[in-house]
Amino acid sequence: MKQRVLSLLVDNTAGVLSRISGLFSRRGYNIESISAGVTADPKFTRITVVCNGDPLALEQITSQLAKLVDVRDIKVLDPMESVSRELMLIKVSARSEQRPGVVSVANIFRANIIDVGKDSMIIELTGTQNKLAAFIDLLSDYEILELARTGITGLSRGSKDVRYL
């Protein structure tokens, strides 16, 4: 199984996300993560889809996406030629005597403590999937109460492939 990160530029219309996810569903392909947001031009949305499969299946899903009416541009984000990040919020059980240890781990990863309660802390971390996994691993000595991840979002490096609509 190979992972592919697709960056789609689509019309910002009702139902576009449903049509894209429906294409995956109808063909029996799984979406590992999906993120979407309006671009600098509010007529368009950038959708980043992470999917896994054999090379032939990944090529097929990419070509099928290109046939959708709402899809204006597709880029396969090669890890060596793109920048991608994921945001994670993690709530950790932390009594007052445990907080310095949690703060120390957060500082190593340049994470932000965004909320402190009587017996818990919420930490925000942005980075690659490997960085987030390493952070979770170092927090294994503490009880993780909740965790939310946005999924990968990314852009290709440079300006040679930028499409202006």
C-alpha positions as CSV (number, residue, x, y, z in Angstrom):
1,M,0.0,0.0,0.0
2,K,1.3,3.4,-1.0
3,Q,0.1,6.8,0.4
4,R,-0.8,9.6,-1.9
5,V,-1.6,13.2,-0.9
6,L,-3.8,15.0,-3.4
7,S,-4.3,18.8,-3.5
8,L,-7.5,19.6,-5.3
9,L,-8.6,23.1,-6.4
10,V,-12.4,23.0,-6.7
11,D,-15.3,25.4,-7.3
12,N,-16.7,26.6,-3.9
13,T,-20.2,25.2,-4.5
14,A,-22.6,23.3,-2.4
15,G,-22.1,19.5,-2.4
16,V,-18.6,19.5,-3.9
17,L,-17.1,17.7,-0.9
18,S,-20.0,15.2,-1.0
19,R,-19.3,14.5,-4.7
20,I,-15.6,14.0,-4.1
21,S,-16.0,11.7,-1.1
22,G,-18.8,9.9,-2.9
23,L,-16.4,9.1,-5.7
24,F,-14.1,7.4,-3.2
25,S,-17.0,5.5,-1.6
26,R,-18.5,4.2,-4.8
27,R,-15.2,2.8,-5.9
28,G,-14.4,1.3,-2.5
29,Y,-11.4,3.5,-1.7
30,N,-10.8,4.7,1.8
31,I,-9.9,8.3,2.6
32,E,-7.3,8.5,5.4
33,S,-7.8,12.2,5.9
34,I,-9.5,15.1,4.2
35,S,-9.3,18.9,4.9
36,A,-11.0,21.7,3.0
37,G,-10.9,25.5,3.1
38,V,-11.6,28.5,1.0
39,T,-8.6,29.9,-0.9
40,A,-7.6,33.5,-1.4
41,D,-10.3,33.7,-4.0
42,P,-13.6,32.8,-2.4
43,K,-14.9,31.2,-5.6
44,F,-12.5,28.3,-5.0
45,T,-11.8,25.8,-2.2
46,R,-8.6,23.8,-1.7
47,I,-9.2,20.2,-0.6
48,T,-6.4,18.0,0.6
49,V,-7.1,14.3,0.4
50,V,-4.8,11.6,1.8
51,C,-5.5,8.1,0.5
52,N,-3.8,4.7,0.4
53,G,-3.8,2.0,-2.2
54,D,-1.8,0.2,-4.8
55,P,-0.3,2.5,-7.5
56,L,-2.8,1.5,-10.2
57,A,-5.8,2.3,-7.9
58,L,-4.2,5.6,-6.9
59,E,-3.8,6.6,-10.5
60,Q,-7.4,5.5,-11.3
61,I,-8.8,7.6,-8.4
62,T,-6.7,10.6,-9.5
63,S,-8.0,10.4,-13.1
64,Q,-11.6,9.9,-11.9
65,L,-11.3,13.0,-9.7
66,A,-10.1,15.0,-12.7
67,K,-13.3,14.2,-14.5
68,L,-15.5,15.8,-11.9
69,V,-17.0,19.1,-13.1
70,D,-16.2,21.0,-9.9
71,V,-12.5,20.0,-10.0
72,R,-10.3,22.7,-11.6
73,D,-6.8,21.4,-10.8
74,I,-5.2,18.4,-9.1
75,K,-1.7,18.1,-7.8
76,V,-0.1,15.0,-6.3
77,L,2.0,16.4,-3.5
78,D,5.3,14.7,-3.6
79,P,6.9,14.9,-0.1
80,M,10.2,16.2,-1.6
81,E,8.5,18.9,-3.6
82,S,5.8,20.1,-1.2
83,V,5.1,21.3,2.3
84,S,2.5,19.6,4.4
85,R,1.3,20.0,8.0
86,E,-1.3,18.7,10.3
87,L,-2.8,20.3,13.4
88,M,-3.5,18.3,16.6
89,L,-5.2,19.3,19.8
90,I,-4.6,16.9,22.7
91,K,-6.1,17.1,26.1
92,V,-3.9,15.5,28.8
93,S,-4.7,14.7,32.4
94,A,-2.2,16.7,34.4
95,R,-2.4,17.4,38.1
96,S,-0.3,20.4,39.3
97,E,2.8,18.2,40.1
98,Q,2.7,16.7,36.6
99,R,2.4,20.0,34.7
100,P,6.1,20.8,34.5
101,G,6.8,17.4,32.8
102,V,4.0,18.0,30.2
103,V,5.2,21.6,29.6
104,S,8.8,20.3,29.1
105,V,7.6,17.8,26.4
106,A,5.5,20.5,24.8
107,N,8.5,22.9,24.7
108,I,10.7,20.3,23.0
109,F,8.1,20.1,20.2
110,R,7.4,23.8,20.1
111,A,3.8,23.0,21.0
112,N,1.5,25.6,22.6
113,I,-0.4,25.1,25.8
114,I,-3.7,26.7,24.9
115,D,-5.8,25.8,28.0
116,V,-5.1,24.8,31.5
117,G,-7.8,23.4,33.8
118,K,-7.7,22.2,37.4
119,D,-6.7,18.6,36.3
120,S,-6.0,18.8,32.6
121,M,-4.2,20.8,29.9
122,I,-4.9,21.2,26.2
123,I,-1.9,21.4,23.9
124,E,-1.8,22.5,20.2
125,L,0.8,21.1,17.9
126,T,1.4,21.5,14.2
127,G,3.8,19.4,12.1
128,T,4.3,16.3,10.1
129,Q,2.5,13.1,10.9
130,N,5.8,11.7,12.2
131,K,6.3,14.7,14.5
132,L,2.7,14.3,15.9
133,A,3.2,10.6,16.4
134,A,6.5,11.2,18.3
135,F,4.8,13.8,20.5
136,I,2.0,11.3,21.4
137,D,4.6,8.7,22.1
138,L,6.4,11.0,24.6
139,L,3.1,11.8,26.3
140,S,2.4,8.0,26.9
141,D,3.4,8.5,30.6
142,Y,0.4,10.8,31.0
143,E,-3.3,10.0,30.4
144,I,-4.5,11.3,27.1
145,L,-8.1,12.3,27.6
146,E,-9.0,13.5,24.1
147,L,-7.3,14.0,20.8
148,A,-8.4,15.7,17.6
149,R,-6.5,16.0,14.4
150,T,-7.2,18.0,11.3
151,G,-5.6,15.8,8.7
152,I,-2.9,16.8,6.3
153,T,-3.0,20.0,4.3
154,G,-0.3,21.0,2.0
155,L,1.0,23.0,-1.0
156,S,3.6,22.3,-3.6
157,R,6.8,24.3,-3.4
158,G,7.6,27.2,-5.7
159,S,5.5,29.0,-8.2
160,K,6.0,27.0,-11.4
161,D,2.8,25.0,-11.1
162,V,0.6,27.7,-9.6
163,R,-2.7,27.9,-11.4
164,Y,-4.4,31.3,-11.5
165,L,-8.1,31.1,-12.4
